[in-house]
Every structure is written in C-alpha cells, then in structure tokens.
Amino acid sequence: VRGISSSLQLAAFVDVGSVWEAQSDGFRWADVRATPGLGMRLVTPLGPFRVDVGYSPYAPQAGRALYFTKSEGGGVFGQIRCASPGNLVSVDPDDPGNIFDCPSTFRPPTPRNILSRLTIHFGLGQAF
C-alpha cells in the first residue's frame, strides 16, 4: 500500500464566520462562530478527493423559514413565501407581502448527541 500512503493527506481546520441579512441587524462580532474539523485528502489525477468532517458546538439560531414556490404557467421564477411559526405574512398569490416581515421564529431542533453535531462534506478539488 506504498502508493496510497504517499497520496493520502490529513488536514485539520477551523471555519470562522457569520451570516446575516442585509435588511436586519447587520454584522455583530458576538455572532461570529468558530467550528473545528478534520479532513482526509486522496490525491487523484483530477485533483484531491476530499472528505471533511466539521463539528458545531453551538445551538441552532432562530431565523426566518422561507420556501420557494414553483412558477405558475411554466415560467422560470416562483415566489418566496414565509413558513415561520406565527407567520402573519400574506399568502395571497396576488399580494405575497414583504418577506422581510416574516418573523425569525423558526429554530431547527437542538442536536441530541455528538453525532448530530457533525457535518460531512465530500468534494473533488481544492477546498477554496
């Protein structure tokens, strides 16, 4: 297995960042999160085949739950609708309301164990 050991690489990483909506509170340093991870790379002629596993120690944050409808009549674009709990935004197709009025009341379930806090990513090529 001499050829595999020279083509196999291990990686440790930390992702740091934050996501926010331009129409809401904006960026806050208190919202920045850092999540650690480990990865394996196998060098191939097409580029590295990557398997990364990230761990999130944070509870999910509440936010807007939006979904996209299919277009009517075969068009390309549908509508964006609000699906947050307690939603009072119009669902009338002729008056879709303002999606920024959609409440930030949706919270994904809190992970129950360490395995549910892991995110696995496969890729071919450089990570960035």
N, CA, C and O atoms as a printed pandas DataFrame, in Angstrom:
     atom_number atom_name residue_name chain_id  residue_number  x_coord  y_coord  z_coord
0              1         N          VAL        A               1    0.836   -1.177    0.000
1              2        CA          VAL        A               1    0.000    0.000    0.000
2              3         C          VAL        A               1    0.884    1.243    0.000
3              4         O          VAL        A               1    0.491    2.300    0.494
4              5         N          ARG        A               2    2.052    1.104   -0.547
5              6        CA          ARG        A               2    3.018    2.195   -0.571
6              7         C          ARG        A               2    2.502    3.395   -1.369
7              8         O          ARG        A               2    2.723    4.535   -0.960
8              9         N          GLY        A               3    1.821    3.168   -2.495
9             10        CA          GLY        A               3    1.314    4.261   -3.326
10            11         C          GLY        A               3    0.205    5.052   -2.659
11            12         O          GLY        A               3    0.106    6.264   -2.852
12            13         N          ILE        A               4   -0.632    4.381   -1.875
13            14        CA          ILE        A               4   -1.735    5.078   -1.211
14            15         C          ILE        A               4   -1.217    5.992   -0.107
15            16         O          ILE        A               4   -1.709    7.109    0.055
16            17         N          SER        A               5   -0.220    5.524    0.657
17            18        CA          SER        A               5    0.263    6.344    1.774
18            19         C          SER        A               5    0.898    7.643    1.296
19            20         O          SER        A               5    0.836    8.649    2.003
20            21         N          SER        A               6    1.506    7.644    0.113
21            22        CA          SER        A               6    2.099    8.887   -0.387
22            23         C          SER        A               6    1.033    9.798   -1.004
23            24         O          SER        A               6    1.281   10.989   -1.197
24            25         N          SER        A               7   -0.141    9.259   -1.312
25            26        CA          SER        A               7   -1.212   10.059   -1.906
26            27         C          SER        A               7   -2.257   10.496   -0.887
27            28         O          SER        A               7   -3.166   11.252   -1.230
28            29         N          LEU        A               8   -2.149   10.042    0.349
29            30        CA          LEU        A               8   -3.135   10.351    1.381
30            31         C          LEU        A               8   -2.621   11.456    2.294
31            32         O          LEU        A               8   -1.489   11.395    2.774
32            33         N          GLN        A               9   -3.446   12.455    2.531
33            34        CA          GLN        A               9   -3.079   13.576    3.398
34            35         C          GLN        A               9   -4.170   13.788    4.429
35            36         O          GLN        A               9   -5.345   13.542    4.155
36            37         N          LEU        A              10   -3.794   14.240    5.600
37            38        CA          LEU        A              10   -4.745   14.591    6.651
38            39         C          LEU        A              10   -4.731   16.099    6.835
39            40         O          LEU        A              10   -3.708   16.749    6.621
40            41         N          ALA        A              11   -5.861   16.647    7.231
41            42        CA          ALA        A              11   -5.959   18.095    7.425
42            43         C          ALA        A              11   -6.792   18.391    8.661
43            44         O          ALA        A              11   -7.775   17.707    8.947
44            45         N          ALA        A              12   -6.386   19.409    9.379
45            46        CA          ALA        A              12   -7.183   19.953   10.483
46            47         C          ALA        A              12   -7.526   21.387   10.096
47            48         O          ALA        A              12   -6.695   22.086    9.517
48            49         N          PHE        A              13   -8.745   21.832   10.411
49            50        CA          PHE        A              13   -9.146   23.175   10.018
50            51         C          PHE        A              13  -10.107   23.758   11.036
51            52         O          PHE        A              13  -10.679   23.050   11.865
52            53         N          VAL        A              14  -10.267   25.077   10.950
53            54        CA          VAL        A              14  -11.258   25.797   11.745
54            55         C          VAL        A              14  -11.965   26.755   10.794
55            56         O          VAL        A              14  -11.320   27.586   10.155
56            57         N          ASP        A              15  -13.277   26.643   10.700
57            58        CA          ASP        A              15  -14.088   27.590    9.937
58            59         C          ASP        A              15  -14.556   28.679   10.893
59            60         O          ASP        A              15  -15.082   28.388   11.968
60            61         N          VAL        A              16  -14.362   29.929   10.499
61            62        CA          VAL        A              16  -14.785   31.059   11.322
62            63         C          VAL        A              16  -15.610   31.984   10.444
63            64         O          VAL        A              16  -15.203   32.323    9.333
64            65         N          GLY        A              17  -16.771   32.393   10.945
65            66        CA          GLY        A              17  -17.579   33.308   10.164
66            67         C          GLY        A              17  -18.932   33.571   10.785
67            68         O          GLY        A              17  -19.246   33.110   11.882
68            69         N          SER        A              18  -19.724   34.330   10.043
69            70        CA          SER        A              18  -21.068   34.698   10.471
70            71         C          SER        A              18  -21.910   34.949    9.233
71            72         O          SER        A              18  -21.388   35.317    8.180
72            73         N          VAL        A              19  -23.204   34.750    9.361
73            74        CA          VAL        A              19  -24.142   35.022    8.274
74            75         C          VAL        A              19  -25.215   35.951    8.822
75            76         O          VAL        A              19  -25.697   35.760    9.939
76            77         N          TRP        A              20  -25.589   36.957    8.036
77            78        CA          TRP        A              20  -26.641   37.874    8.462
78            79         C          TRP        A              20  -27.364   38.392    7.228
79            80         O          TRP        A              20  -26.876   38.276    6.104
80            81         N          GLU        A              21  -28.524   38.958    7.463
81            82        CA          GLU        A              21  -29.302   39.548    6.380
82            83         C          GLU        A              21  -29.022   41.046    6.316
83            84         O          GLU        A              21  -28.918   41.715    7.344
84            85         N          ALA        A              22  -28.905   41.549    5.118
85            86        CA          ALA        A              22  -28.620   42.975    4.940
86            87         C          ALA        A              22  -29.745   43.852    5.489
87            88         O          ALA        A              22  -29.490   44.973    5.929
88            89         N          GLN        A              23  -30.985   43.362    5.469
89            90        CA          GLN        A              23  -32.123   44.156    5.921
90            91         C          GLN        A              23  -32.349   44.080    7.427
91            92         O          GLN        A              23  -33.205   44.788    7.957
92            93         N          SER        A              24  -31.596   43.233    8.124
93            94        CA          SER        A              24  -31.835   43.086    9.563
94            95         C          SER        A              24  -30.745   43.776   10.365
95            96         O          SER        A              24  -30.276   44.849    9.984
96            97         N          ASP        A              25  -30.341   43.173   11.465
97            98        CA          ASP        A              25  -29.407   43.803   12.395
98            99         C          ASP        A              25  -28.037   44.095   11.806
99           100         O          ASP        A              25  -27.357   45.012   12.266
100          101         N          GLY        A              26  -27.621   43.347   10.811
101          102        CA          GLY        A              26  -26.292   43.518   10.259
102          103         C          GLY        A              26  -25.272   42.703   11.036
103          104         O          GLY        A              26  -25.622   41.900   11.900
104          105         N          PHE        A              27  -24.018   42.921   10.717
105          106        CA          PHE        A              27  -22.933   42.150   11.330
106          107         C          PHE        A              27  -22.734   42.541   12.786
107          108         O          PHE        A              27  -22.758   43.719   13.142
108          109         N          ARG        A              28  -22.534   41.513   13.627
109          110        CA          ARG        A              28  -22.159   41.723   15.031
110          111         C          ARG        A              28  -21.065   40.724   15.382
111          112         O          ARG        A              28  -21.184   39.538   15.077
112          113         N          TRP        A              29  -20.013   41.195   16.014
113          114        CA          TRP        A              29  -18.917   40.307   16.396
114          115         C          TRP        A              29  -19.388   39.183   17.317
115          116         O          TRP        A              29  -18.814   38.094   17.303
116          117         N          ALA        A              30  -20.421   39.432   18.115
117          118        CA          ALA        A              30  -20.925   38.408   19.034
118          119         C          ALA        A              30  -21.523   37.208   18.283
119          120         O          ALA        A              30  -21.664   36.130   18.861
120          121         N          ASP        A              31  -21.876   37.386   17.002
121          122        CA          ASP        A              31  -22.462   36.307   16.217
122          123         C          ASP        A              31  -21.428   35.459   15.473
123          124         O          ASP        A              31  -21.791   34.475   14.829
124          125         N          VAL        A              32  -20.152   35.825   15.551
125          126        CA          VAL        A              32  -19.108   35.062   14.862
126          127         C          VAL        A              32  -18.941   33.707   15.550
127          128         O          VAL        A              32  -18.857   33.627   16.775
128          129         N          ARG        A              33  -18.894   32.659   14.756
129          130        CA          ARG        A              33  -18.750   31.298   15.261
130          131         C          ARG        A              33  -17.491   30.662   14.689
131          132         O          ARG        A              33  -17.101   30.945   13.556
132          133         N          ALA        A              34  -16.860   29.801   15.479
133          134        CA          ALA        A              34  -15.688   29.038   15.046
134          135         C          ALA        A              34  -15.997   27.558   15.232
135          136         O          ALA        A              34  -16.343   27.120   16.329
136          137         N          THR        A              35  -15.869   26.799   14.162
137          138        CA          THR        A              35  -16.148   25.368   14.232
138          139         C          THR        A              35  -14.942   24.589   13.735
139          140         O          THR        A              35  -14.443   24.858   12.642
140          141         N          PRO        A              36  -14.461   23.620   14.525
141          142        CA          PRO        A              36  -13.292   22.829   14.134
142          143         C          PRO        A              36  -13.674   21.657   13.237
143          144         O          PRO        A              36  -14.840   21.272   13.160
144          145         N          GLY        A              37  -12.678   21.098   12.564
145          146        CA          GLY        A              37  -12.928   19.930   11.728
146          147         C          GLY        A              37  -11.660   19.198   11.356
147          148         O          GLY        A              37  -10.550   19.700   11.538
148          149         N          LEU        A              38  -11.848   18.001   10.832
149          150        CA          LEU        A              38  -10.757   17.164   10.341
150          151         C          LEU        A              38  -11.099   16.720    8.930
151          152         O          LEU        A              38  -12.268   16.577    8.571
152          153         N          GLY        A              39  -10.062   16.505    8.140
153          154        CA          GLY        A              39  -10.299   16.077    6.775
154          155         C          GLY        A              39   -9.248   15.113    6.291
155          156         O          GLY        A              39   -8.156   15.018    6.852
156          157         N          MET        A              40   -9.594   14.399    5.239
157          158        CA          MET        A              40   -8.691   13.491    4.571
158          159         C          MET        A              40   -8.683   13.835    3.092
159          160         O          MET        A              40   -9.732   14.120    2.514
160          161         N          ARG        A              41   -7.506   13.812    2.474
161          162        CA          ARG        A              41   -7.365   14.107    1.054
162          163         C          ARG        A              41   -6.672   12.929    0.387
163          164         O          ARG        A              41   -5.683   12.406    0.900
164          165         N          LEU        A              42   -7.197   12.517   -0.757
165          166        CA          LEU        A              42   -6.565   11.486   -1.560
166          167         C          LEU        A              42   -6.254   12.120   -2.907
167          168         O          LEU        A              42   -7.162   12.531   -3.629
168          169         N          VAL        A              43   -4.976   12.200   -3.244
169          170        CA          VAL        A              43   -4.542   12.835   -4.485
170          171         C          VAL        A              43   -4.948   11.943   -5.655
171          172         O          VAL        A              43   -4.626   10.755   -5.689
172          173         N          THR        A              44   -5.671   12.545   -6.626
173          174        CA          THR        A              44   -6.091   11.839   -7.840
174          175         C          THR        A              44   -5.660   12.678   -9.042
175          176         O          THR        A              44   -5.315   13.848   -8.873
176          177         N          PRO        A              45   -5.672   12.120  -10.238
177          178        CA          PRO        A              45   -5.328   12.913  -11.432
178          179         C          PRO        A              45   -6.268   14.098  -11.664
179          180         O          PRO        A              45   -5.884   15.065  -12.322
180          181         N          LEU        A              46   -7.484   14.038  -11.136
181          182        CA          LEU        A              46   -8.440   15.138  -11.302
182          183         C          LEU        A              46   -8.317   16.200  -10.213
183          184         O          LEU        A              46   -8.968   17.242  -10.292
184          185         N          GLY        A              47   -7.512   15.959   -9.225
185          186        CA          GLY        A              47   -7.382   16.846   -8.073
186          187         C          GLY        A              47   -7.660   16.045   -6.821
187          188         O          GLY        A              47   -8.000   14.864   -6.902
188          189         N          PRO        A              48   -7.522   16.669   -5.662
189          190        CA          PRO        A              48   -7.727   15.920   -4.416
190          191         C          PRO        A              48   -9.193   15.566   -4.189
191          192         O          PRO        A              48  -10.079   16.410   -4.321
192          193         N          PHE        A              49   -9.433   14.302   -3.844
193          194        CA          PHE        A              49  -10.746   13.881   -3.383
194          195         C          PHE        A              49  -10.749   14.134   -1.881
195          196         O          PHE        A              49   -9.896   13.619   -1.159
196          197         N          ARG        A              50  -11.726   14.943   -1.405
197          198        CA          ARG        A              50  -11.728   15.380   -0.006
198          199         C          ARG        A              50  -12.923   14.821    0.745
199          200         O          ARG        A              50  -14.030   14.732    0.215
200          201         N          VAL        A              51  -12.675   14.448    1.985
201          202        CA          VAL        A              51  -13.722   14.112    2.934
202          203         C          VAL        A              51  -13.433   14.951    4.176
203          204         O          VAL        A              51  -12.402   14.773    4.824
204          205         N          ASP        A              52  -14.340   15.860    4.505
205          206        CA          ASP        A              52  -14.173   16.734    5.668
206          207         C          ASP        A              52  -15.312   16.499    6.645
207          208         O          ASP        A              52  -16.458   16.294    6.244
208          209         N          VAL        A              53  -14.989   16.531    7.922
209          210        CA          VAL        A              53  -15.987   16.399    8.975
210          211         C          VAL        A              53  -15.837   17.604    9.896
211          212         O          VAL        A              53  -14.792   17.791   10.519
212          213         N          GLY        A              54  -16.888   18.422    9.978
213          214        CA          GLY        A              54  -16.889   19.592   10.848
214          215         C          GLY        A              54  -17.776   19.339   12.059
215          216         O          GLY        A              54  -18.751   18.590   11.990
216          217         N          TYR        A              55  -17.421   19.977   13.167
217          218        CA          TYR        A              55  -18.177   19.825   14.409
218          219         C          TYR        A              55  -18.698   21.186   14.847
219          220         O          TYR        A              55  -17.924   22.139   14.948
220          221         N          SER        A              56  -19.994   21.292   15.108
221          222        CA          SER        A              56  -20.580   22.547   15.582
222          223         C          SER        A              56  -21.004   22.404   17.040
223          224         O          SER        A              56  -21.930   21.651   17.340
224          225         N          PRO        A              57  -20.344   23.112   17.947
225          226        CA          PRO        A              57  -20.716   23.051   19.362
226          227         C          PRO        A              57  -21.876   23.982   19.711
227          228         O          PRO        A              57  -22.298   24.022   20.867
228          229         N          TYR        A              58  -22.400   24.732   18.738
229          230        CA          TYR        A              58  -23.396   25.763   19.005
230          231         C          TYR        A              58  -24.824   25.253   18.829
231          232         O          TYR        A              58  -25.087   24.367   18.016
232          233         N          ALA        A              59  -25.735   25.827   19.603
233          234        CA          ALA        A              59  -27.161   25.553   19.418
234          235         C          ALA        A              59  -27.624   26.287   18.163
235          236         O          ALA        A              59  -27.105   27.361   17.859
236          237         N          PRO        A              60  -28.589   25.734   17.430
237          238        CA          PRO        A              60  -29.090   26.420   16.237
238          239         C          PRO        A              60  -29.708   27.775   16.598
239          240         O          PRO        A              60  -30.338   27.918   17.646
240          241         N          GLN        A              61  -29.524   28.756   15.729
241          242        CA          GLN        A              61  -30.087   30.083   15.946
242          243         C          GLN        A              61  -31.452   30.189   15.269
243          244         O          GLN        A              61  -31.695   29.578   14.228
244          245         N          ALA        A              62  -32.323   30.963   15.871
245          246        CA          ALA        A              62  -33.635   31.214   15.272
246          247         C          ALA        A              62  -33.465   32.085   14.037
247          248         O          ALA        A              62  -32.537   32.890   13.954
248          249         N          GLY        A              63  -34.361   31.918   13.090
249          250        CA          GLY        A              63  -34.316   32.720   11.878
250          251         C          GLY        A              63  -35.601   32.589   11.100
251          252         O          GLY        A              63  -36.552   31.953   11.556
252          253         N          ARG        A              64  -35.632   33.186    9.933
253          254        CA          ARG        A              64  -36.802   33.101    9.061
254          255         C          ARG        A              64  -36.796   31.768    8.336
255          256         O          ARG        A              64  -35.746   31.292    7.905
256          257         N          ALA        A              65  -37.959   31.171    8.205
257          258        CA          ALA        A              65  -38.105   29.960    7.392
258          259         C          ALA        A              65  -38.798   30.375    6.102
259          260         O          ALA        A              65  -39.985   30.702    6.101
260          261         N          LEU        A              66  -38.056   30.360    5.014
261          262        CA          LEU        A              66  -38.588   30.757    3.711
262          263         C          LEU        A              66  -38.585   29.556    2.777
263          264         O          LEU        A              66  -37.738   28.671    2.901
264          265         N          TYR        A              67  -39.525   29.523    1.849
265          266        CA          TYR        A              67  -39.506   28.489    0.821
266          267         C          TYR        A              67  -39.871   29.117   -0.507
267          268         O          TYR        A              67  -40.502   30.172   -0.565
268          269         N          PHE        A              68  -39.468   28.456   -1.559
269          270        CA          PHE        A              68  -39.698   28.943   -2.903
270          271         C          PHE        A              68  -40.798   28.117   -3.550
271          272         O          PHE        A              68  -40.763   26.887   -3.519
272          273         N          THR        A              69  -41.773   28.799   -4.135
273          274        CA          THR        A              69  -42.857   28.103   -4.827
274          275         C          THR        A              69  -42.452   27.870   -6.272
275          276         O          THR        A              69  -41.566   28.543   -6.799
276          277         N          LYS        A              70  -43.105   26.917   -6.899
277          278        CA          LYS        A              70  -42.902   26.704   -8.331
278          279         C          LYS        A              70  -43.625   27.811   -9.081
279          280         O          LYS        A              70  -44.628   28.353   -8.616
280          281         N          SER        A              71  -43.099   28.126  -10.235
281          282        CA          SER        A              71  -43.749   29.166  -11.037
282          283         C          SER        A              71  -45.031   28.624  -11.647
283          284         O          SER        A              71  -45.145   27.432  -11.932
284          285         N          GLU        A              72  -45.966   29.490  -11.836
285          286        CA          GLU        A              72  -47.224   29.113  -12.477
286          287         C          GLU        A              72  -47.118   29.411  -13.960
287          288         O          GLU        A              72  -46.537   30.422  -14.356
288          289         N          GLY        A              73  -47.666   28.549  -14.768
289          290        CA          GLY        A              73  -47.667   28.786  -16.210
290          291         C          GLY        A              73  -46.348   28.495  -16.893
291          292         O          GLY        A              73  -46.131   28.968  -18.009
292          293         N          GLY        A              74  -45.458   27.739  -16.275
293          294        CA          GLY        A              74  -44.215   27.341  -16.931
294          295         C          GLY        A              74  -43.122   28.383  -16.909
295          296         O          GLY        A              74  -42.121   28.226  -17.608
296          297         N          GLY        A              75  -43.274   29.449  -16.129
297          298        CA          GLY        A              75  -42.224   30.459  -16.039
298          299         C          GLY        A              75  -41.025   29.961  -15.237
299          300         O          GLY        A              75  -41.047   28.870  -14.666
300          301         N          VAL        A              76  -40.004   30.764  -15.209
301          302        CA          VAL        A              76  -38.776   30.389  -14.521
302          303         C          VAL        A              76  -38.863   30.666  -13.023
303          304         O          VAL        A              76  -38.345   29.884  -12.226
304          305         N          PHE        A              77  -39.501   31.753  -12.628
305          306        CA          PHE        A              77  -39.481   32.175  -11.236
306          307         C          PHE        A              77  -40.817   31.946  -10.540
307          308         O          PHE        A              77  -41.877   32.226  -11.099
308          309         N          GLY        A              78  -40.753   31.437   -9.319
309          310        CA          GLY        A              78  -41.931   31.320   -8.479
310          311         C          GLY        A              78  -41.933   32.483   -7.491
311          312         O          GLY        A              78  -41.491   33.588   -7.808
312          313         N          GLN        A              79  -42.435   32.215   -6.300
313          314        CA          GLN        A              79  -42.464   33.245   -5.262
314          315         C          GLN        A              79  -41.730   32.743   -4.029
315          316         O          GLN        A              79  -41.542   31.541   -3.842
316          317         N          ILE        A              80  -41.322   33.683   -3.197
317          318        CA          ILE        A              80  -40.727   33.351   -1.912
318          319         C          ILE        A              80  -41.818   33.520   -0.871
319          320         O          ILE        A              80  -42.448   34.574   -0.787
320          321         N          ARG        A              81  -42.040   32.479   -0.078
321          322        CA          ARG        A              81  -43.088   32.506    0.939
322          323         C          ARG        A              81  -42.487   32.319    2.320
323          324         O          ARG        A              81  -41.398   31.764    2.463
324          325         N          CYS        A              82  -43.195   32.782    3.328
325          326        CA          CYS        A              82  -42.781   32.664    4.722
326          327         C          CYS        A              82  -43.423   31.418    5.334
327          328         O          CYS        A              82  -44.627   31.201    5.192
328          329         N          ALA        A              83  -42.611   30.597    6.017
329          330        CA          ALA        A              83  -43.127   29.393    6.685
330          331         C          ALA        A              83  -42.761   29.389    8.165
331          332         O          ALA        A              83  -42.818   28.342    8.810
332          333         N          SER        A              84  -42.388   30.541    8.709
333          334        CA          SER        A              84  -42.021   30.624   10.123
334          335         C          SER        A              84  -43.230   30.421   11.024
335          336         O          SER        A              84  -44.335   30.829   10.666
336          337         N          PRO        A              85  -43.045   29.796   12.192
337          338        CA          PRO        A              85  -44.150   29.705   13.156
338          339         C          PRO        A              85  -44.639   31.104   13.538
339          340         O          PRO        A              85  -43.831   32.014   13.728
340          341         N          GLY        A              86  -45.935   31.274   13.650
341          342        CA          GLY        A              86  -46.504   32.575   13.982
342          343         C          GLY        A              86  -46.556   33.524   12.810
343          344         O          GLY        A              86  -46.734   34.727   13.003
344          345         N          ASN        A              87  -46.406   33.019   11.596
345          346        CA          ASN        A              87  -46.382   33.840   10.395
346          347         C          ASN        A              87  -47.713   34.551   10.188
347          348         O          ASN        A              87  -48.771   33.922   10.219
348          349         N          LEU        A              88  -47.659   35.857    9.978
349          350        CA          LEU        A              88  -48.845   36.638    9.640
350          351         C          LEU        A              88  -48.696   37.303    8.273
351          352         O          LEU        A              88  -49.504   38.152    7.895
352          353         N          VAL        A              89  -47.642   36.906    7.527
353          354        CA          VAL        A              89  -47.398   37.462    6.201
354          355         C          VAL        A              89  -48.427   36.875    5.238
355          356         O          VAL        A              89  -48.759   35.693    5.324
356          357         N          SER        A              90  -48.922   37.689    4.338
357          358        CA          SER        A              90  -49.942   37.277    3.368
358          359         C          SER        A              90  -49.465   36.086    2.538
359          360         O          SER        A              90  -48.303   36.021    2.137
360          361         N          VAL        A              91  -50.369   35.153    2.290
361          362        CA          VAL        A              91  -50.074   34.037    1.398
362          363         C          VAL        A              91  -50.905   34.134    0.121
363          364         O          VAL        A              91  -50.961   33.182   -0.658
364          365         N          ASP        A              92  -51.538   35.262   -0.091
365          366        CA          ASP        A              92  -52.317   35.506   -1.301
366          367         C          ASP        A              92  -51.351   35.646   -2.480
367          368         O          ASP        A              92  -50.471   36.506   -2.434
368          369         N          PRO        A              93  -51.482   34.825   -3.545
369          370        CA          PRO        A              93  -50.548   34.910   -4.673
370          371         C          PRO        A              93  -50.527   36.277   -5.332
371          372         O          PRO        A              93  -49.516   36.665   -5.917
372          373         N          ASP        A              94  -51.647   37.026   -5.245
373          374        CA          ASP        A              94  -51.677   38.357   -5.852
374          375         C          ASP        A              94  -51.059   39.418   -4.941
375          376         O          ASP        A              94  -50.750   40.518   -5.398
376          377         N          ASP        A              95  -50.877   39.098   -3.662
377          378        CA          ASP        A              95  -50.282   40.030   -2.702
378          379         C          ASP        A              95  -49.385   39.231   -1.755
379          380         O          ASP        A              95  -49.781   38.942   -0.625
380          381         N          PRO        A              96  -48.171   38.869   -2.210
381          382        CA          PRO        A              96  -47.322   37.997   -1.408
382          383         C          PRO        A              96  -46.781   38.651   -0.142
383          384         O          PRO        A              96  -46.182   37.962    0.684
384          385         N          GLY        A              97  -46.967   39.927    0.036
385          386        CA          GLY        A              97  -46.443   40.590    1.227
386          387         C          GLY        A              97  -44.940   40.803    1.113
387          388         O          GLY        A              97  -44.340   40.539    0.072
388          389         N          ASN        A              98  -44.355   41.274    2.174
389          390        CA          ASN        A              98  -42.927   41.550    2.216
390          391         C          ASN        A              98  -42.251   40.431    2.997
391          392         O          ASN        A              98  -42.573   40.222    4.167
392          393         N          ILE        A              99  -41.325   39.709    2.380
393          394        CA          ILE        A              99  -40.687   38.593    3.088
394          395         C          ILE        A              99  -39.875   39.070    4.288
395          396         O          ILE        A              99  -39.554   38.273    5.170
396          397         N          PHE        A             100  -39.540   40.350    4.334
397          398        CA          PHE        A             100  -38.804   40.861    5.495
398          399         C          PHE        A             100  -39.725   41.040    6.702
399          400         O          PHE        A             100  -39.252   41.302    7.808
400          401         N          ASP        A             101  -41.031   40.900    6.498
401          402        CA          ASP        A             101  -41.976   40.891    7.609
402          403         C          ASP        A             101  -42.113   39.495    8.203
403          404         O          ASP        A             101  -42.778   39.316    9.223
404          405         N          CYS        A             102  -41.499   38.526    7.582
405          406        CA          CYS        A             102  -41.540   37.145    8.060
406          407         C          CYS        A             102  -40.792   37.083    9.398
407          408         O          CYS        A             102  -39.639   37.508    9.469
408          409         N          PRO        A             103  -41.427   36.559   10.464
409          410        CA          PRO        A             103  -40.768   36.554   11.773
410          411         C          PRO        A             103  -39.616   35.551   11.853
411          412         O          PRO        A             103  -39.642   34.504   11.205
412          413         N          SER        A             104  -38.623   35.884   12.646
413          414        CA          SER        A             104  -37.466   35.000   12.871
414          415         C          SER        A             104  -37.772   34.050   14.018
415          416         O          SER        A             104  -37.079   34.049   15.035
416          417         N          THR        A             105  -38.811   33.245   13.850
417          418        CA          THR        A             105  -39.271   32.365   14.925
418          419         C          THR        A             105  -38.981   30.892   14.663
419          420         O          THR        A             105  -39.268   30.047   15.511
420          421         N          PHE        A             106  -38.415   30.572   13.497
421          422        CA          PHE        A             106  -38.102   29.171   13.220
422          423         C          PHE        A             106  -36.770   28.806   13.866
423          424         O          PHE        A             106  -35.779   29.513   13.680
424          425         N          ARG        A             107  -36.738   27.724   14.615
425          426        CA          ARG        A             107  -35.497   27.239   15.219
426          427         C          ARG        A             107  -35.381   25.750   14.920
427          428         O          ARG        A             107  -36.239   24.963   15.320
428          429         N          PRO        A             108  -34.305   25.361   14.206
429          430        CA          PRO        A             108  -34.101   23.931   13.966
430          431         C          PRO        A             108  -33.958   23.192   15.294
431          432         O          PRO        A             108  -33.586   23.800   16.298
432          433         N          PRO        A             109  -34.248   21.894   15.315
433          434        CA          PRO        A             109  -34.128   21.154   16.571
434          435         C          PRO        A             109  -32.690   21.149   17.082
435          436         O          PRO        A             109  -31.740   21.110   16.299
436          437         N          THR        A             110  -32.544   21.188   18.401
437          438        CA          THR        A             110  -31.223   21.150   19.024
438          439         C          THR        A             110  -30.650   19.741   18.890
439          440         O          THR        A             110  -31.344   18.763   19.168
440          441         N          PRO        A             111  -29.384   19.628   18.464
441          442        CA          PRO        A             111  -28.781   18.299   18.336
442          443         C          PRO        A             111  -28.808   17.552   19.673
443          444         O          PRO        A             111  -28.543   18.132   20.726
444          445         N          ARG        A             112  -29.131   16.264   19.612
445          446        CA          ARG        A             112  -29.251   15.462   20.823
446          447         C          ARG        A             112  -27.943   14.830   21.270
447          448         O          ARG        A             112  -27.740   14.598   22.462
448          449         N          ASN        A             113  -27.051   14.551   20.321
449          450        CA          ASN        A             113  -25.799   13.890   20.676
450          451         C          ASN        A             113  -24.669   14.424   19.809
451          452         O          ASN        A             113  -24.889   15.263   18.936
452          453         N          ILE        A             114  -23.481   13.942   20.050
453          454        CA          ILE        A             114  -22.305   14.456   19.344
454          455         C          ILE        A             114  -22.368   14.151   17.846
455          456         O          ILE        A             114  -21.907   14.959   17.039
456          457         N          LEU        A             115  -22.924   13.010   17.461
457          458        CA          LEU        A             115  -23.003   12.669   16.039
458          459         C          LEU        A             115  -23.915   13.613   15.273
459          460         O          LEU        A             115  -23.658   13.894   14.103
460          461         N          SER        A             116  -24.972   14.109   15.902
461          462        CA          SER        A             116  -25.875   15.027   15.205
462          463         C          SER        A             116  -25.287   16.429   15.078
463          464         O          SER        A             116  -25.877   17.284   14.418
464          465         N          ARG        A             117  -24.144   16.677   15.693
465          466        CA          ARG        A             117  -23.458   17.965   15.557
466          467         C          ARG        A             117  -22.392   17.940   14.454
467          468         O          ARG        A             117  -21.724   18.943   14.203
468          469         N          LEU        A             118  -22.240   16.785   13.800
469          470        CA          LEU        A             118  -21.231   16.649   12.753
470          471         C          LEU        A             118  -21.833   16.941   11.385
471          472         O          LEU        A             118  -22.984   16.602   11.111
472          473         N          THR        A             119  -21.033   17.575   10.533
473          474        CA          THR        A             119  -21.402   17.801    9.139
474          475         C          THR        A             119  -20.310   17.179    8.279
475          476         O          THR        A             119  -19.128   17.474    8.459
476          477         N          ILE        A             120  -20.702   16.319    7.345
477          478        CA          ILE        A             120  -19.743   15.639    6.477
478          479         C          ILE        A             120  -19.844   16.238    5.077
479          480         O          ILE        A             120  -20.936   16.449    4.550
480          481         N          HIS        A             121  -18.690   16.504    4.495
481          482        CA          HIS        A             121  -18.647   17.097    3.162
482          483         C          HIS        A             121  -17.671   16.309    2.299
483          484         O          HIS        A             121  -16.544   16.030    2.710
484          485         N          PHE        A             122  -18.121   15.953    1.097
485          486        CA          PHE        A             122  -17.266   15.295    0.101
486          487         C          PHE        A             122  -17.006   16.276   -1.010
487          488         O          PHE        A             122  -17.887   17.065   -1.352
488          489         N          GLY        A             123  -15.821   16.249   -1.584
489          490        CA          GLY        A             123  -15.548   17.149   -2.691
490          491         C          GLY        A             123  -14.385   16.669   -3.528
491          492         O          GLY        A             123  -13.579   15.851   -3.083
492          493         N          LEU        A             124  -14.301   17.183   -4.744
493          494        CA          LEU        A             124  -13.204   16.912   -5.641
494          495         C          LEU        A             124  -12.618   18.250   -6.041
495          496         O          LEU        A             124  -13.307   19.081   -6.632
496          497         N          GLY        A             125  -11.365   18.463   -5.729
497          498        CA          GLY        A             125  -10.706   19.736   -5.998
498          499         C          GLY        A             125  -10.358   20.435   -4.701
499          500         O          GLY        A             125  -10.675   19.941   -3.618
500          501         N          GLN        A             126   -9.715   21.571   -4.804
501          502        CA          GLN        A             126   -9.304   22.319   -3.622
502          503         C          GLN        A             126  -10.514   22.864   -2.874
503          504         O          GLN        A             126  -11.541   23.165   -3.482
504          505         N          ALA        A             127  -10.393   22.991   -1.558
505          506        CA          ALA        A             127  -11.498   23.480   -0.735
506          507         C          ALA        A             127  -11.809   24.942   -1.036
507          508         O          ALA        A             127  -12.963   25.359   -0.929
508          509         N          PHE        A             128  -10.812   25.718   -1.407
509          510        CA          PHE        A             128  -11.054   27.128   -1.723
510          511         C          PHE        A             128  -10.026   27.610   -2.699
511          512         O          PHE        A             128  -10.050   28.775   -3.096
